[in-house]
Amino acid sequence: MTETIRPWRELAALPDGVPTAELDQLWAGLETVRAEDILGEWKGAAFRTGHPLCRALDRSGWYGKTFLSAFEAKPLICRAEDGSLFSNLELGGGGEASLWNIEFRGEVTATMVYDNRPIFDHFKLLDGTTLMGIMNGRPELVLANGEYFYFLLERA
């Protein structure tokens, strides 16, 4: 008997937590995407799994990501107190990122590689204007209790 996977919008709207097992199931059924197909501006949101990055991104005013080209990706677009948007280099370890097509969990998909940190954000399609992301990398930097950080991006 196959478990039913809740729709991603329902999972994203859960304020009190999403089991990572459900997000892994959702991820497994999604289509991969090529790096060159995700250029543009994206508004981000975290799936509420209890991962500490959820709170950290909220505090930073994280807005989303901007992919200008394969070698010019801005992973941490944040909103300043005056409402303007800026690339938060400090939060990103002093750098930005680039886009590549990299294998993750047996599939090649668009992946953002941080310039100054051993961190990768892998992306798959939720629908025509929305991506699901999983942050991967050095366990001490990205895992919380052995679990990844999960997020989504919607075209801005």
Buried (B, 14 or more C-beta within 10 A) or exposed (E): EEEEBBEBEEBBEBEEEBBBEBBBBBBEEBEBBEBEEBBEBBBBBBBBBBBEBBEEBEEBBBBBBBBEEBEEBBBBBBBEEEEEBEBBBEBBBEEBBBBBBBEBEEBBBBBBBBBEBEBBBBBBBBEEEBBBBBBBBEEEEBBBEEBBBBBBBBEB
